Amino acid sequence: MLIQVGAAETLLDDAIRLAKVAGAADVRVDLQIWPEMVHVWHIFHPELKAARRAIEQGGDYVRTCIREA
């Protein structure tokens, strides 16, 4: 499970809690907390380099999971 959350995100605490619960249930979790990012910063990809990097990392994560399956 990939969780990308911004450090300025309204749901930051929920994302951290989700990662802990999933990890306790033996789910592989990659929690990424992005500095200064807000809720769904990915939608700003045309203007925001961090959004493009986050989307790329999401794609990398999926490709890795597929290779390992």
Secondary structure, 3 states (H helix, E strand, C coil): CEEEEECCCCCHHHHHHHHHHHHHCCCCCEEEEECCCCCCHHHHCCCCHHHHHHHHHHHHHHHHHHHHC
